[in-house]
Amino acid sequence: MTQTRVEPDQLLAVATRVLRELAGPSAVLRPDQLAAAQGLVCEGRRVLCVQATGWGKSAVYWIAAAALRAAGSGTVLVISPLLALMRDQVAAAQRAGLHAVTLNSANVDDWGVIEKQLADDEVDVLLTSPERLASARFAESVLPNLLERLGMLVIDEAHCVSDWGFDFRPDYQRLTRLLTNTRPDLPVLATTATANDRVTRDVADQLAVGSTVAPLVLRGTLARSSLQLGVVPGLSALQRYAWVAAALDTLDGSGIVYVLTVADTVRLADFLTSRGHAVAAYSGQLETDERERIEDQLRRNEIKAVISTSALGMGYDKPDLAFCLHVGSPASPVAYYQQVGRAGRALDTAVAVLLPAETDDRVWAYFADASTPAPALAASVLSALGAASQPLSLQKLEEATGSRRGRLEALLKILAVDGAVQRVGAGWQATGEQWIFDEKRYAALAAARATEAGIMRSYAAGSGCLMSFLRLSLDDPHAGVACGVCSVCTGVLPAGLAFSPSTVDVDTARIFARGIDVVIEPRKLWPTGSIDRTGAARKGRIGTTLVDGRALAFADDPGWADLVVPLTRDGAADGELPPEVAAGVVELLARWARSWPTRPTTVVAIPSRTHPLLISSLARHIATVGRLNLVDALEIRGPRPVSGVASGQRVAAVTASLVPAGGLSEGSLPAGPILLVDDVYSSGWTMTVAASLLEELGATAVYPIVLHRRP
């Protein structure tokens, strides 16, 4: 198909109309908006537009799409990473007079109708995700015909294409392959607000694939004069909770409070709700309908704040968002800029305050490790898939490798984009294509992340003008001049936020945080390769003896982690249970007891090689306070079972080292449920094997309780 061209005067007329529909009758076209649109529709070029949030990048593709469709061009394909962005963009397209539709995981029932509309050329703009490009159904039934008569390709949030981008997504790499299969004269627009020089060059190089003309790169200043930036360093976890509660009493309007983990969204939202604030927890784990409901509540100012991970960021459109608070630092100044860029797009002033956490480095390391393919794990996955006669589910791969599901999912996505594996139904299979770990590439990425982490530490310490830090990190060509309004430049926090959390508020936060119950869900199925004490294979469901348990602390939670983690970490000195922690365990048991179907009669400790005094004193304290039997029902022998192996191997090793105490046989335990005590719950297999042994000795129910639940 020959690419449609639009005359400059025709484009200007369309651009004026569309911009006024989008932004109001007084809107004026920016020079670079017109230059980008001309490059696309008048010259058929590929264009990279790097401009600040709120500049009007999406207006460029609605103008170009309207001009191309009016001239008889084919459907415009927009690749967008988030459902929230797609919903907002569909509404914007309608205002521009365009018929836009989406194909995504949230509207599967509509796919048939939409695909027919596409085939009949009734759709002006199709928005879909990069992950949809990986769908065999989409690739076979939709994409070929769409590419044949495509009018323009738009890659939104284009920094995701680059390895060096703060939010690199493997599925975006499929776009480079897509570009090689499109016409050299096809207009392609890539947009982002968060690209430094290195990312800009990388994306531009990828845009050049398959084209005979160098891409047009349009880059403007990334300064946001409406943002009043601030940092409040040195607060403890509980002080941060108390500070945010007080800040929400002070701040006008509504906004977003960013945290680093899904668990933090729930904990902080529950605390703020208890303090009378209308807030909601938000993360990628919510169902689509629930995410939409919360987004709309915030957009209509029906709630004060959304407590969110980075899931509510790119593409969420609320021009009057008044503030962004961060409880914990993102690992990259570019990521931080992207998130605070949600605020103040249509306001004279908006507030963005960072409350760095002492645990930030550990969280950064965890996510960085999860996003880098481990060669040994990749080899293990490929070996398991290669040896299988049929596709393997994630559960089977968990059992075969001993790796956690989240890390497996991230690795499989990378291997799939590299062509080494493919999804088949609900499982995965190897393609036979060799995969080689690119050590040089990932070492360079690690170095880049380390540099960015260092910048965030300096930012969090207030080592200079905060806006200059962000602009310099993005290689803003206009950076270098102090903003004059941030907390470093002025010496005071904006919007009346220059206060310290009161002792009363911190104590309130402590009481709340220490009253949160951490539930331990038992394992359901024995993994492949596990054996019992007789050497027979364990298969199928584990049984119902082990029920939901409790942990005093989870990960780095603000309630108990500061006391519990130093006691239970590997290499920690052994000792008696501290009185404050002992009292917390009793309070946890008292809350838990309200849901017990039957009160336990006996306490059994899982013996420990590393913390025997800690475990024995914990079990003894529970038994004494609860007036329960204390029975040494289990013994350990041989070396300590190693971690990080396949689940079946772990179960076999624990089974070999954990045995019934001498003299105990079936029926020798006191009647009634048993409280099974340990210091740490990680994979869950030690607790599971121990409960199985107690079941052999006659236990009818086992209630697990531990000090620390590791993520």
C-alpha positions in Angstrom: 0.0 0.0 0.0 1.3 3.5 -0.9 1.6 5.8 2.0 -0.8 8.7 2.1 0.6 12.2 2.2 -1.1 15.3 3.5 -0.5 18.9 2.2 0.8 21.3 4.9 -2.2 23.7 4.6 -4.6 20.8 5.0 -2.7 19.6 8.1 -2.8 23.1 9.7 -6.6 23.3 9.3 -7.0 19.8 10.9 -4.5 20.6 13.6 -6.3 23.8 14.6 -9.7 22.1 14.8 -8.4 19.0 16.7 -6.4 21.0 19.2 -9.4 23.2 20.1 -11.5 20.2 20.5 -8.9 18.7 22.9 -7.8 21.7 24.9 -10.4 24.4 24.4 -11.0 27.3 21.9 -8.1 29.3 23.1 -5.5 26.6 22.6 -2.5 27.5 20.5 -0.4 24.9 18.5 3.2 24.6 19.8 5.8 24.9 17.0 7.2 21.4 17.8 3.7 19.9 17.8 3.3 21.2 14.2 6.8 20.1 13.3 6.2 16.6 14.5 2.8 16.3 12.8 4.3 17.6 9.5 7.2 15.2 9.7 4.7 12.4 10.1 1.9 13.1 7.6 3.5 15.4 5.1 6.9 13.6 4.9 6.1 10.1 6.1 9.0 10.3 8.6 9.6 8.6 11.9 9.6 11.1 14.8 10.7 10.9 18.4 9.1 13.5 20.6 10.7 13.9 24.1 8.7 16.5 26.0 7.6 17.2 29.6 4.4 15.7 30.9 1.5 17.9 30.0 3.2 19.4 27.0 0.7 17.8 24.6 2.4 14.8 23.1 -0.8 12.9 22.6 -2.2 15.9 20.7 0.4 15.2 18.0 -0.9 11.8 17.3 -4.5 12.8 17.3 -3.8 15.6 14.9 -1.7 13.3 12.7 -4.4 10.5 12.9 -7.2 12.9 12.0 -5.3 14.3 9.0 -4.3 10.9 7.7 -7.8 9.4 8.1 -9.3 12.4 6.4 -6.9 11.8 3.5 -8.0 8.2 3.2 -5.2 6.5 5.1 -5.6 3.3 7.0 -6.1 2.7 10.7 -3.6 4.2 13.2 -2.1 1.7 15.6 -1.1 3.1 19.1 1.0 0.9 21.4 0.4 1.9 25.0 1.6 0.2 28.2 -1.4 0.9 30.5 -5.1 0.3 30.5 -5.6 3.6 32.3 -3.8 5.4 29.5 -5.9 3.6 26.9 -9.2 4.6 28.5 -8.2 8.2 28.7 -6.9 8.1 25.1 -10.2 6.7 23.7 -12.0 9.6 25.3 -9.6 12.1 23.9 -9.9 10.5 20.4 -13.6 10.9 20.5 -13.2 14.6 21.3 -10.9 14.8 18.3 -13.7 13.3 16.1 -12.0 9.9 15.8 -13.4 6.4 16.4 -10.9 4.7 18.7 -11.1 1.2 20.2 -8.9 -1.0 22.4 -7.9 -4.6 22.3 -6.8 -5.7 25.7 -7.2 -8.2 28.5 -10.2 -6.3 29.9 -12.5 -6.5 26.9 -12.0 -10.0 25.6 -15.7 -10.4 25.0 -15.6 -7.5 22.5 -12.7 -8.8 20.4 -14.8 -10.4 17.7 -16.8 -7.2 17.1 -13.7 -5.0 17.1 -11.8 -7.3 14.7 -14.6 -7.1 12.2 -14.7 -3.3 12.5 -11.0 -3.3 11.8 -11.4 -5.6 8.8 -14.1 -3.3 7.5 -11.9 -0.2 8.0 -14.4 1.3 10.5 -11.8 2.1 13.1 -9.7 5.2 13.0 -7.4 4.3 15.9 -6.6 1.0 17.6 -4.9 1.1 21.0 -3.3 -2.0 22.3 -0.5 -3.1 24.6 3.0 -4.4 23.7 2.0 -7.6 25.4 -0.8 -8.1 22.9 1.8 -8.3 20.1 2.9 -11.5 21.8 -0.5 -13.1 21.5 -0.6 -15.8 18.8 -4.3 -15.0 18.1 -3.5 -11.3 17.5 -0.4 -12.0 15.5 -2.2 -14.4 13.2 -5.7 -13.0 12.8 -5.3 -9.2 13.2 -1.8 -8.0 12.7 -1.1 -9.0 9.1 -4.1 -7.3 7.6 -3.6 -4.3 9.9 0.1 -3.8 8.9 -0.8 -4.1 5.2 -2.9 -0.9 5.2 -1.6 0.7 8.4 -1.7 4.5 8.3 0.7 5.3 11.2 2.3 3.5 14.2 2.5 5.3 17.6 4.7 4.1 20.4 3.6 5.8 23.6 5.9 5.9 26.6 8.7 5.0 24.2 11.4 4.9 26.9 10.1 1.4 27.7 11.7 0.3 24.4 15.2 1.0 25.7 17.3 -1.3 27.9 18.5 1.9 29.5 15.1 3.3 30.3 14.0 3.2 33.9 10.9 1.2 33.1 12.3 -1.1 30.3 9.7 -3.8 29.4 10.8 -6.8 27.4 7.6 -6.9 25.4 8.4 -3.5 24.0 11.4 -5.0 22.1 8.8 -6.7 19.8 8.2 -3.3 18.4 11.7 -3.2 16.8 10.9 -6.4 15.0 7.5 -4.9 14.0 9.3 -1.9 12.5 11.4 -4.2 10.3 8.2 -5.7 8.9 6.5 -2.4 8.0 6.9 -0.1 5.0 10.0 2.2 5.1 7.7 5.2 4.4 5.3 4.4 7.2 5.0 7.3 9.7 6.0 6.3 13.2 5.7 8.5 16.2 7.5 7.6 19.5 6.7 9.8 22.6 8.0 10.0 26.1 8.6 12.5 28.9 11.4 10.5 30.6 14.4 10.0 28.4 18.0 11.1 29.0 20.5 11.3 26.2 21.4 7.6 26.2 17.7 6.5 26.1 16.9 9.1 23.4 19.8 7.8 21.2 18.8 4.2 21.8 15.1 4.8 20.9 16.1 6.9 17.8 18.4 4.1 16.7 15.6 1.6 17.0 13.2 3.9 15.1 15.7 3.9 12.3 15.4 0.2 11.7 13.8 -0.5 8.3 13.7 3.2 7.3 15.8 5.0 4.7 15.6 8.4 6.4 17.0 9.3 9.9 14.3 9.9 12.5 13.3 13.5 13.4 14.1 14.0 17.1 12.2 16.9 18.9 13.3 17.5 22.4 12.3 20.4 24.7 12.9 21.5 28.2 11.7 19.1 30.9 11.3 21.7 33.7 8.0 21.8 35.5 7.6 25.3 36.9 4.3 24.3 38.7 6.0 21.7 40.9 7.2 22.6 44.4 9.6 19.8 45.3 10.6 18.9 48.8 12.5 16.2 50.8 11.9 15.1 54.4 14.9 12.9 55.3 15.6 11.0 58.5 12.1 9.8 59.4 11.5 6.3 60.7 8.9 4.1 59.1 6.3 5.0 61.7 7.2 8.7 61.6 6.6 8.6 57.8 3.1 7.1 58.4 2.3 9.9 60.9 3.7 12.6 58.7 1.6 11.5 55.7 -1.5 11.5 57.9 -0.8 15.0 59.0 0.1 16.2 55.5 -3.3 15.0 54.2 -4.9 17.2 56.8 -3.0 20.2 55.4 -2.9 19.7 51.7 -5.5 21.1 49.4 -7.0 19.0 46.6 -6.4 15.3 45.9 -3.3 13.4 44.9 -1.2 10.2 44.9 0.9 8.8 47.7 3.5 6.5 46.1 5.0 3.5 47.9 7.4 0.8 46.8 5.5 -2.5 47.3 2.0 -3.8 47.0 2.0 -4.7 50.8 2.8 -1.0 51.6 -0.3 0.2 49.6 -2.6 -1.8 51.8 -0.9 -1.1 55.1 -0.6 2.7 54.6 -4.1 3.0 53.1 -5.6 1.1 56.1 -3.8 3.4 58.5 -4.9 6.6 56.8 -8.4 5.3 56.7 -8.3 4.7 60.4 -7.2 8.3 60.8 -10.3 9.5 58.9 -8.9 10.0 55.4 -10.8 8.9 52.3 -8.1 6.9 50.5 -7.8 3.7 48.4 -5.0 1.2 47.9 -4.0 0.7 44.2 -1.6 -1.7 42.5 -1.3 -3.9 39.4 -2.7 -6.8 41.4 -6.2 -5.3 41.5 -8.8 -6.4 39.0 -9.4 -4.1 36.1 -12.8 -3.0 37.2 -11.5 -2.1 40.7 -8.6 -0.1 39.2 -11.0 1.8 37.0 -13.3 2.6 39.9 -10.4 4.0 42.0 -9.0 6.0 39.1 -12.4 7.6 38.5 -12.9 8.3 42.2 -9.6 10.2 42.2 -10.4 12.0 39.0 -13.7 13.2 40.4 -12.0 14.2 43.8 -14.2 11.8 45.6 -11.2 10.5 47.6 -8.3 12.5 49.0 -5.5 10.2 47.8 -4.7 6.9 46.1 -1.9 4.9 47.8 -0.2 3.3 44.9 2.8 1.5 43.5 4.2 2.8 40.2 1.2 1.1 38.6 -0.7 4.4 38.7 1.7 6.5 36.7 2.2 6.6 33.0 -0.9 7.7 31.1 -3.1 8.6 34.1 -4.7 11.9 33.2 -5.8 14.2 36.0 -4.7 17.7 35.1 -5.7 19.1 38.6 -3.7 16.5 40.6 -2.5 18.6 43.5 0.2 16.6 45.1 2.5 13.5 44.9 4.0 12.2 48.1 6.6 9.4 48.0 7.0 7.1 51.0 10.3 5.6 50.0 12.4 6.5 47.0 12.2 5.1 43.5 15.5 3.7 42.4 15.9 6.2 39.5 15.5 10.0 39.3 13.9 9.4 35.9 11.3 7.2 37.5 10.7 9.8 40.2 10.4 12.6 37.6 7.8 10.5 35.7 5.7 10.0 38.8 5.7 13.5 40.2 5.0 14.6 36.6 1.4 13.5 37.2 0.8 16.5 39.4 0.2 20.1 38.5 -0.4 19.8 34.8 -3.3 22.4 34.9 -2.5 24.0 38.3 -0.3 27.0 39.1 1.4 25.1 41.9 1.5 21.4 43.0 3.4 19.7 45.7 5.9 16.8 45.4 7.5 15.6 48.6 9.9 12.6 49.1 10.2 10.8 52.4 13.2 8.5 51.8 13.3 5.2 53.7 16.2 3.4 55.4 15.2 0.3 53.5 15.2 1.9 50.0 18.5 0.3 49.0 17.3 -3.2 49.9 14.1 -2.7 47.9 16.0 -1.4 44.9 18.3 -4.4 45.0 15.4 -6.8 45.2 13.7 -5.3 42.1 16.9 -5.0 40.2 17.8 -8.6 40.9 14.3 -9.7 39.8 14.6 -7.9 36.5 18.0 -9.3 35.5 18.0 -12.8 34.1 20.1 -15.2 36.2 22.1 -17.5 33.8 21.8 -20.5 36.2 18.0 -20.1 36.5 17.6 -19.6 32.8 19.6 -22.8 32.2 17.4 -24.6 34.7 14.2 -23.4 33.0 15.4 -24.2 29.5 16.6 -27.6 30.7 13.2 -28.4 32.3 11.3 -27.2 29.3 13.6 -29.1 26.9 13.1 -32.4 28.8 9.3 -32.0 29.0 7.0 -33.8 26.5 4.4 -31.1 26.9 4.2 -27.4 27.9 4.9 -26.8 31.6 2.8 -24.5 33.8 4.4 -21.9 36.1 3.7 -24.2 39.1 5.7 -27.0 37.4 8.5 -24.7 36.7 8.5 -23.5 40.3 8.8 -27.1 41.4 11.5 -27.8 38.9 13.7 -24.8 39.6 12.9 -23.8 43.2 12.5 -20.2 42.0 9.7 -17.9 43.1 6.8 -17.3 40.7 7.5 -13.5 40.2 11.1 -14.1 39.2 10.1 -16.9 36.8 7.5 -14.8 35.1 10.0 -12.0 34.5 12.6 -14.4 33.2 10.1 -16.2 30.9 9.1 -12.8 29.4 12.7 -12.1 28.6 13.3 -15.6 27.1 10.1 -15.3 25.1 11.2 -11.9 23.5 14.6 -13.4 22.8 12.8 -16.3 21.0 14.0 -19.1 23.3 10.6 -20.0 24.8 7.0 -19.5 23.8 3.7 -19.7 25.6 1.4 -22.5 24.6 -2.0 -22.3 26.2 -1.5 -22.0 29.9 2.0 -23.3 29.8 5.5 -22.7 28.3 7.7 -24.7 26.0 11.2 -24.3 24.6 11.6 -23.3 20.9 15.0 -24.9 20.5 16.6 -21.6 19.8 19.8 -21.1 21.8 19.8 -18.4 24.5 23.1 -16.8 25.6 23.3 -14.5 28.6 24.6 -11.1 27.4 27.0 -10.5 30.3 28.4 -7.3 28.9 25.0 -5.8 28.4 23.7 -6.6 31.9 26.9 -5.5 33.5 26.5 -2.1 31.8 22.8 -2.0 32.9 23.9 -2.7 36.5 26.4 0.1 36.4 23.8 2.5 35.0 21.4 1.5 37.8 24.1 2.0 40.4 24.8 5.5 39.1 21.1 6.4 39.1 20.7 5.0 42.7 23.6 7.3 43.7 21.8 10.3 42.3 18.6 9.4 44.2 20.6 9.1 47.4 22.0 12.6 46.8 18.5 13.9 45.9 17.0 12.3 49.1 19.8 13.9 51.2 19.0 17.4 49.7 22.5 17.9 48.3 21.4 20.5 45.8 18.5 22.1 44.0 16.0 19.3 43.6 14.6 20.3 40.2 18.1 20.6 38.8 18.9 17.1 40.0 16.0 15.7 38.0 16.6 17.8 34.9 20.3 17.0 34.9 19.5 13.3 35.3 17.4 13.5 32.1 20.2 15.4 30.3 17.8 18.3 29.9 19.7 20.7 27.6 18.2 23.7 29.5 19.1 22.4 33.0 21.7 23.9 35.4 19.8 26.8 36.9 18.4 26.5 40.4 14.6 26.5 40.5 14.3 28.8 43.5 11.2 27.1 44.9 12.2 23.6 46.1 12.8 22.9 49.8 16.6 23.0 49.2 16.5 26.4 47.5 14.1 28.0 50.0 15.1 26.1 53.1 11.5 25.2 53.9 8.9 22.7 52.8 6.1 24.0 50.6 2.4 24.2 51.3 2.7 24.5 55.1 4.3 21.0 55.4 7.3 22.1 57.5 6.4 20.1 60.6 7.6 17.0 62.4 5.2 14.2 63.3 4.1 14.4 67.0 4.9 11.7 69.5 1.2 11.0 69.9 0.8 10.5 66.1 3.8 8.2 65.9 2.5 6.1 68.9 -0.8 5.9 67.1 0.9 4.7 64.0 2.9 2.1 66.0 -0.2 0.7 67.7 -1.9 0.4 64.3 1.0 -1.2 62.5 1.6 -3.7 65.3 -2.1 -4.7 65.1 -1.9 -5.9 61.5 -2.1 -9.7 61.2 0.2 -11.3 58.7 -1.5 -14.5 57.3 0.5 -17.5 56.2 -1.2 -19.6 53.6 -0.2 -23.2 53.6 1.2 -25.1 50.6 -1.5 -27.0 48.7 0.4 -29.6 46.6 3.6 -31.6 47.0 6.2 -30.8 44.4 7.6 -33.2 41.9 10.5 -35.2 43.3 9.5 -34.9 47.0 9.7 -38.1 49.1 8.5 -39.1 52.5 10.6 -40.8 55.3 10.2 -44.2 53.8 11.5 -43.0 50.4 8.1 -43.2 48.8 7.1 -40.3 46.5 4.8 -37.6 47.9 2.1 -36.7 45.4 -1.0 -34.6 45.0 -2.7 -32.5 47.7 -0.9 -32.0 51.0 -4.0 -32.4 53.1 -5.8 -30.2 55.6 -3.8 -30.7 58.8 -1.8 -27.5 58.2 -4.2 -24.5 58.3 -3.7 -20.7 57.8 -1.1 -19.4 60.2 0.2 -16.1 61.4 3.5 -14.2 61.4 4.4 -11.3 63.7 6.2 -9.4 60.9 6.3 -9.3 57.2 9.3 -8.2 55.2 10.2 -4.6 56.3 6.8 -3.7 57.7 6.8 -0.6 60.0 5.3 -2.4 63.0 7.6 -5.2 64.0 10.3 -5.6 61.4 12.8 -3.3 63.1 12.8 -5.6 66.1 12.2 -9.0 64.4 14.5 -8.8 61.4 17.7 -8.4 63.5 16.7 -11.5 65.5 15.9 -13.8 62.6 18.3 -12.8 59.8 20.9 -15.3 58.7 24.1 -14.9 60.9 22.2 -13.1 63.7 23.4 -13.9 67.2 21.2 -16.3 69.1 19.5 -15.4 72.3 16.3 -15.3 74.4 13.2 -13.8 72.9 13.1 -10.0 73.9 10.2 -9.1 76.2 8.7 -6.6 73.8 8.6 -9.1 71.0 7.2 -11.8 73.4 4.3 -9.4 74.3 3.6 -8.8 70.6 3.4 -12.5 70.0 0.8 -12.9 72.8 -1.3 -10.1 71.4 -1.1 -11.6 67.9 -2.3 -15.0 69.4 -5.1 -13.3 71.2 -6.4 -11.7 68.0 -6.0 -14.9 66.1 -7.8 -17.0 68.8 -11.1 -15.3 67.9 -11.1 -17.3 64.6 -9.9 -20.6 65.9 -12.5 -23.4 65.5 -10.8 -25.3 68.3 -8.3 -23.9 70.9 -4.8 -25.6 70.6 -3.6 -27.7 73.4 0.0 -28.1 72.6 3.0 -26.1 71.5 5.7 -27.7 69.3 8.9 -25.9 68.1 10.7 -26.7 64.9 14.2 -27.2 66.1 16.8 -24.8 64.8 20.5 -25.1 64.1 21.0 -21.3 64.0 18.6 -19.9 66.6 17.9 -22.6 69.1 17.6 -20.3 72.1 15.3 -17.9 70.2 12.9 -20.7 69.1 12.8 -22.6 72.4 12.2 -19.4 74.4 9.4 -18.4 72.0 7.7 -21.8 72.3 8.2 -21.8 76.1 6.7 -18.3 76.4 3.6 -19.2 74.3 3.0 -22.4 76.3 3.4 -20.7 79.7 1.1 -17.8 78.9 -1.5 -20.0 77.2 -1.2 -22.8 79.7 -0.5 -25.3 76.9 1.5 -28.4 76.8 5.1 -28.0 75.5 6.3 -31.0 73.7 9.7 -31.6 72.0 8.2 -33.6 69.2 10.8 -33.0 66.5 14.6 -33.4 66.1 17.1 -32.5 63.5 20.0 -34.4 62.2 22.7 -34.1 59.6 23.6 -30.9 57.7 21.3 -27.9 57.2 19.1 -28.2 54.1 20.2 -25.8 51.4 17.9 -23.1 50.0 17.6 -22.0 46.4 17.1 -25.5 45.0 14.1 -27.1 43.2 11.1 -27.5 45.6 11.2 -31.3 45.4 14.9 -31.3 46.4 14.1 -28.9 49.2 11.3 -31.1 50.5 13.5 -34.2 50.3 16.3 -32.5 52.1 14.0 -31.3 54.9 12.4 -34.7 55.2 15.9 -36.3 55.6 16.9 -33.8 58.4 13.7 -33.4 60.4 12.5 -36.5 62.3 10.1 -37.3 65.2 11.8 -37.1 68.6 12.9 -40.3 70.1 10.2 -42.2 71.9 7.3 -40.6 70.1 5.0 -42.7 68.0 1.5 -42.4 66.5 -1.0 -41.2 69.2 1.6 -40.1 71.7 0.8 -36.3 71.2 -1.8 -34.7 73.5 -5.2 -34.5 71.9 -6.2 -31.3 70.2 -4.7 -28.8 67.7 -1.0 -28.0 67.8 0.7 -24.6 67.6 3.8 -25.1 65.4 6.5 -22.5 66.1 9.4 -21.3 64.0 11.4 -18.1 63.6 11.1 -17.6 59.8 8.7 -18.6 57.1 10.2 -18.4 53.6 9.4 -21.1 51.0 7.1 -22.9 53.5 8.5 -26.4 52.9 10.0 -26.7 56.4 6.7 -25.9 58.0 4.9 -28.2 55.6 7.1 -31.2 56.3 7.0 -30.6 60.0 3.2 -30.5 60.0 3.2 -33.8 58.0 5.4 -35.4 60.6 3.0 -34.2 63.4 0.1 -35.6 61.4 1.9 -39.0 61.4 2.1 -38.7 65.2 -1.7 -38.2 65.4 -2.1 -34.4 65.1 -5.5 -33.4 63.7 -4.8 -29.7 63.1 -1.6 -27.7 63.0 -1.6 -23.9 63.5 1.7 -22.4 62.3 3.1 -19.2 64.0 6.4 -17.6 63.1 8.2 -14.3 64.0 9.0 -13.3 60.4 7.4 -13.9 57.0 9.9 -13.3 54.3 8.7 -12.1 50.9 
